[in-house]
Amino acid sequence: MSTILLVEDDVDLAEIWAELLEIQGHDVRVARTVSMARGLDVHDVDVAVIDWTLPDGSGAEVIANMRQRGFDAKLVITTGHGGDEVPEGTSGADVVMRKPFRVRELRQVIGDLTSSQAD
């Protein structure tokens, strides 16, 4: 299927999401911090799911670093804080998801994004 990058600092949440996406046949890579995300190859990633607030920085830093390294795929930003404002136009996100959301919603978003890449 597709290669998915999850950047999520909540260990339990990241494991659940990764397991369920792997069951669907996706190759899933997980990073829990900005630093970890910087160390991952992003050239073959089809969809990145990035938490906006991370322990060592922000999702914006991850996105900027990925773009500098040639990332040009679909992007989902997640945020669990009602006060977190994802600036319009600066993130380049295809979808912004506010936590909490159901896993089936994440699967649907990823399915929609990966099927639109195939078109």
Secondary structure, DSSP 8 states (H G I E B T S, - for coil): --EEEEE-S-HHHHHHHHHHHHHTT-EEEEESSHHHHHTS--TT-SEEEEESEETTEEHHHHHHHHHHTT--SEEEEEE--TT----TTTS--SEEEESS--HHHHHHHHHHHHHHHH-
